[in-house]
Amino acid sequence: MATHSKIDQLQLLQQNMQNILLQKQQQESALIELNSACEELGKTDKAYKIVGKIMIASPPQNLLLDLQQKKEIAELRLKNLLKQEENIKRSIESVQEEAVKELQQKK
């Protein structure tokens, strides 16, 4: 009976891991886009910001500051997701070990 709860716990942890990995992938993609946008802004004198359904001329320096702030936030989120991923990995390993011990004791 206890082994079933360990298996259920493992399944839940694996689902959590999949969610974390998906979020991590999204943050990594966002960082790549932000880095690319920052690079391009450094090469131009004219830039536009999309506000609603219109584009407004904006100094590249202002847009670069906005992008750098978004980049910092994305990096913090990614760092947090990496910590969560490590915690879940440790939990999975721990529960797996407990389940194996229980199965060996039943034999």
Summary of the structure (lengths in Angstrom):
residues: 107
radius of gyration: 22.4
end to end distance: 14.3
largest distance: 73.8
contacts: 263
relative contact order: 0.16
helix: 81%
strand: 7%
